[in-house]
């Protein structure tokens, strides 16, 4: 697959090769679109990405089914269609890098390596869930896997991600925080407060804008003024790229560039992932704001999993191997579902735990 | 006509300052805008400019004079043609405070020795309130200094402690609470933020998730309303939502409550807002010793702590124990004055007024017990209830609004736990249920005063005194 980097807008097409910039300097060019890949990763890496994406797809399909059966309550925002984004990012990340996102978060958790049993059991509100049934779909965390949520307020995860990046820098860690936000969140004021501080202090944070075209039922063009969302950091000197977010290798290429930029101490980077969610905003969304044809066209022509499956075939991964992978993934999801259905509900005593951490230093403890 | 130059106020709460230096001498000609003197407060050094052209006729307050009251005449300018004989009749109008009005610093353990002052005082004079458990040496410090010392000591102790906020570093703190910290700890750990409360509050939460220990200063808690989503939804709730994984060791601190003449948007007590939410601790110290000990406890606490200071108290002095490890545990009230007839509970600035009211009540033959809550959440209901079981009457004091205030919660708790011991309805003294007005007379009416506490406590005792 060739490198395809082209300017968006009316500028003439040009492949941009020199991308390194000093901190605080504005991007030299308008937004560029990353839609291809420089170097084809080893086949086993491709297989791994395929597995991760397929797991998210099958997991989310099952979650949707369980929601329909009344086994998952509340809000449930599915990631189907957007799998290439988080998997591409994670494939480019390094150990110790941190991830924080909003409430469409199941895919991110699985891509971070969190156990599908624990995620599914949290969706069903059971004791075996990551938050022991107290967080639900939108609020799950794993310190062990460097996944910091799972946050339910649109945009609120963005300053938190900048804080995680701050802690990386403060502790001289070579790590980057990947902070995900949607095309709806980009209009929240705190996002720009975050851009400003991240750029001002050269913090290692990649802002990954998952532009799935709709903020709930509002098309981006009806909510967001100005140019591409990738350009929203221009005033702060934050470089941005638009990326074909349905193509996991394009995502990976862009992520490698962005993460290297951050790791080298050049401050934040913005990646606008052009992606699409096949399902409604949440399970209760009838999605009347778009046509069935639009969704079908996206599925047929741009499906991220179909795309990587074709690449695998080109790399001589045979049908038997692909079938075996499908069957393995199905087994993982079946196991997770059974676990989520059989794990007990949290003990009533859990109602009053985890409100405050206990004090261990006796000097801090108020005595009668 | 000679022009009087008066001691200027440099801030809404300044009442007096030091005339540090004269830059002109008698006989000098000055033009409007010329700097003629420097004055100092505990917060800052400021220049005084001539406001009209003229000749310095007489300097009435010599350089180096301390405690010069705002509005005292400090010099006289003569206009063209005026002779200095015009000013002979002018004399300084008591520019220096008398020792009787100086902040009192009686020995520790003896808060009851403070002399009673007129009950019409708007802002109570400070009263020493060192912890009764301390018997070692102590030093007189302002609340401002003690807060700074607490942060400095904890920053020396733990390199993951840092402070961020508006003007905390190079400016040395909008209210000078962070004075000197930048010099000692450097820009990595003492961080000036842009004016972006929601952003830096959220950044602090993320840093706390990243295992740092942020102290986030709000220039005042009025501005923290911009950040309250991050404080409640992110800092307070995430531990629960994560099944206990995501502790958030962070301190949000800054001045809270009414300053002076800054009107509705800058004068509000937020104690009940934050105390309402599980997942937060809320403290509101009165004395410098408690300010220091509680702030150190807050910084070491693994949970988010809302630390409510009071601008009017910053400059007030108290005895503070000489102990680098001086900790006041969060959640423990302090009985500052023992009494038998009525219990008065208060926090922050209202503690001083409650102590003053207790003196007034004593003159009326009523023995009041005064409890400094110190911590709003957890609330030390044990201490309140034990006191009510002794006195059978309770008056709750707070600067905040009455509706759903801290007093309402205290009344409910006491009703639940000590109903049978009560001999009178629980009464509360609060700020009036109005946005804070600007006009001086209206502001005084809106704020709970010493007289209000005296009257409310007497009403509670009415008919029950033998």
Boltz contact constraints between the chains, C-beta under 6 A:
constraints:
  - contact:
      token1: [A, 131]
      token2: [B, 241]
      max_distance: 6.0
  - contact:
      token1: [A, 131]
      token2: [B, 242]
      max_distance: 6.0
  - contact:
      token1: [A, 131]
      token2: [B, 243]
      max_distance: 6.0
  - contact:
      token1: [A, 132]
      token2: [B, 243]
      max_distance: 6.0
  - contact:
      token1: [A, 134]
      token2: [B, 240]
      max_distance: 6.0
  - contact:
      token1: [A, 134]
      token2: [B, 243]
      max_distance: 6.0
  - contact:
      token1: [A, 135]
      token2: [B, 241]
      max_distance: 6.0
  - contact:
      token1: [A, 139]
      token2: [B, 241]
      max_distance: 6.0
  - contact:
      token1: [A, 141]
      token2: [B, 242]
      max_distance: 6.0
  - contact:
      token1: [A, 141]
      token2: [B, 245]
      max_distance: 6.0
  - contact:
      token1: [A, 141]
      token2: [B, 246]
      max_distance: 6.0
  - contact:
      token1: [A, 143]
      token2: [B, 245]
      max_distance: 6.0
  - contact:
      token1: [A, 148]
      token2: [B, 209]
      max_distance: 6.0
  - contact:
      token1: [A, 153]
      token2: [B, 233]
      max_distance: 6.0
  - contact:
      token1: [A, 156]
      token2: [B, 234]
      max_distance: 6.0
  - contact:
      token1: [A, 159]
      token2: [B, 199]
      max_distance: 6.0
  - contact:
      token1: [A, 159]
      token2: [B, 202]
      max_distance: 6.0
  - contact:
      token1: [A, 159]
      token2: [B, 203]
      max_distance: 6.0
  - contact:
      token1: [A, 160]
      token2: [B, 202]
      max_distance: 6.0
  - contact:
      token1: [A, 160]
      token2: [B, 205]
      max_distance: 6.0
  - contact:
      token1: [A, 160]
      token2: [B, 206]
      max_distance: 6.0
  - contact:
      token1: [A, 162]
      token2: [B, 203]
      max_distance: 6.0
  - contact:
      token1: [A, 163]
      token2: [B, 203]
      max_distance: 6.0
  - contact:
      token1: [A, 163]
      token2: [B, 205]
      max_distance: 6.0
  - contact:
      token1: [A, 163]
      token2: [B, 206]
      max_distance: 6.0
  - contact:
      token1: [A, 163]
      token2: [B, 207]
      max_distance: 6.0
  - contact:
      token1: [A, 164]
      token2: [B, 206]
      max_distance: 6.0
  - contact:
      token1: [A, 164]
      token2: [B, 210]
      max_distance: 6.0
  - contact:
      token1: [A, 166]
      token2: [B, 203]
      max_distance: 6.0
  - contact:
      token1: [A, 166]
      token2: [B, 207]
      max_distance: 6.0
  - contact:
      token1: [A, 167]
      token2: [B, 207]
      max_distance: 6.0
  - contact:
      token1: [A, 167]
      token2: [B, 210]
      max_distance: 6.0
  - contact:
      token1: [A, 167]
      token2: [B, 212]
      max_distance: 6.0
  - contact:
      token1: [A, 170]
      token2: [B, 212]
      max_distance: 6.0
  - contact:
      token1: [A, 190]
      token2: [B, 198]
      max_distance: 6.0
  - contact:
      token1: [A, 190]
      token2: [B, 199]
      max_distance: 6.0
  - contact:
      token1: [A, 193]
      token2: [B, 196]
      max_distance: 6.0
  - contact:
      token1: [A, 193]
      token2: [B, 199]
      max_distance: 6.0
  - contact:
      token1: [A, 194]
      token2: [B, 199]
      max_distance: 6.0
  - contact:
      token1: [A, 196]
      token2: [B, 194]
      max_distance: 6.0
  - contact:
      token1: [A, 197]
      token2: [B, 199]
      max_distance: 6.0
  - contact:
      token1: [A, 354]
      token2: [B, 239]
      max_distance: 6.0
  - contact:
      token1: [A, 354]
      token2: [B, 240]
      max_distance: 6.0
  - contact:
      token1: [A, 354]
      token2: [B, 244]
      max_distance: 6.0
  - contact:
      token1: [A, 355]
      token2: [B, 240]
      max_distance: 6.0
  - contact:
      token1: [A, 355]
      token2: [B, 278]
      max_distance: 6.0
  - contact:
      token1: [A, 355]
      token2: [B, 279]
      max_distance: 6.0
  - contact:
      token1: [A, 356]
      token2: [B, 303]
      max_distance: 6.0
  - contact:
      token1: [A, 357]
      token2: [B, 247]
      max_distance: 6.0
  - contact:
      token1: [A, 357]
      token2: [B, 302]
      max_distance: 6.0
  - contact:
      token1: [A, 357]
      token2: [B, 303]
      max_distance: 6.0
  - contact:
      token1: [A, 363]
      token2: [B, 327]
      max_distance: 6.0
  - contact:
      token1: [A, 364]
      token2: [B, 297]
      max_distance: 6.0
  - contact:
      token1: [A, 364]
      token2: [B, 300]
      max_distance: 6.0
  - contact:
      token1: [A, 364]
      token2: [B, 329]
      max_distance: 6.0
  - contact:
      token1: [A, 365]
      token2: [B, 329]
      max_distance: 6.0
  - contact:
      token1: [A, 366]
      token2: [B, 329]
      max_distance: 6.0
  - contact:
      token1: [A, 366]
      token2: [B, 331]
      max_distance: 6.0
  - contact:
      token1: [A, 366]
      token2: [B, 332]
      max_distance: 6.0
